Amino acid sequence: MTHPIVEALQTQEARFIELRRQFHQQPEIGFEEHRTSKQVAALLEEWGYDVAYGLAGTGVVGTLKVGEGNKTLGLRADMDALPMQENSGKPWASQTDGRFHGCGHDGHTTTLLYAAEYLARTRQFNGTLHLIFQPAEELLYGGRVMLEDGLFDAFPCDKIFGLHNMPGQKLGRIGLRDGAMMASSDTLHIEVQGVGGHGAVPEHTVDATVVACHITLALQTIVSRNISPFEPAVVTVGSIQAGHAPNIINDKVLMKLTVRTLNEQVRSTVLQRIHDIAVAQAESFNATATLSHVNGSPVLKNDPEANAMVRQVATSLFGEDAVGTVSPFMGSEDFAFMLEKNPQGAYFTIGAGDEPDRCMVHNPGYDFNDQILLTGAALWCGLTEHYLRA
């Protein structure tokens, strides 16, 4: 038997599939989501929400209060695209070169709007609902900027939830994980300063490229020798920018690193060891290493009680087989900032399909699976009506 929420949403499915594909054609990257956020705000206002625009520049919050209930619930979606070229071949492919909804945020935004329309039309709850449309998740600090701009001061939430589509996970299956679910992320730059010169007379130089290579190798000992084998951690040197000519010994090298952990203490240890190793290695070659912390986001941790509520609602909507536990993964998500500020919440995944040819996110051939728009919207509606019971 189909749940009444699902039945009601089915009548609007084609409309929101079309909307999702419109968003897909007009991708905008972090803090540049002007057209997207204006369209989101206009729809929310049309449906009767009080709309606040401008948190973090392009963020939107739609608020709907029904009845006299004093509970508040926050539901969050991200809006930004990736700075990459699409190669999906879909009729609704990106119309902007070098911009692409390659992570499905067009689908996340549409899913929350899909639920917003139903909730405003039916109003089968008692309390205050805040719908948070966040910019710049891909930069891993759009959520932080919304908080710095007073998100939870202006729109307090007793509980807050977010979701992500997940290719490789069975279609429509809800993935839950108590505690640490997604890794912290830190971006570091290391500038190595040596003494440049002619490639034929290395004895008169301090080769910054050689120093950077030794630092890179030494950094790989952090995970294997400083961290417990039972604690996941990743240290990746993704870029070493040196010179261009074969006969010039470089005086400067810029190294760019990403660090991922699932434990804040491990995170602290890894960051300190990176500093100590880089500085010491450079000094051993009579060079210097200067480190800068470019950006960082915390470990994403889910509240078991909030997860239990998602499980209960999802089971009532779709059955027990539609919900499962997922392993933690080393990708990062800046919804972690919101859960750090308000731990009474959770983040979950919705399976986009596990077919062998299903493209993963951040792949040029990726496209959001429209079949899960209704799944996500029903879950948003069910959570709202469950927590803000009329």
Order of alpha helices (4+ residues) and beta strands (2+ residues): alpha-alpha-alpha-beta-beta-beta-alpha-beta-alpha-alpha-beta-beta-beta-beta-beta-alpha-beta-beta-beta-alpha-beta-beta-alpha-beta-alpha-beta-alpha
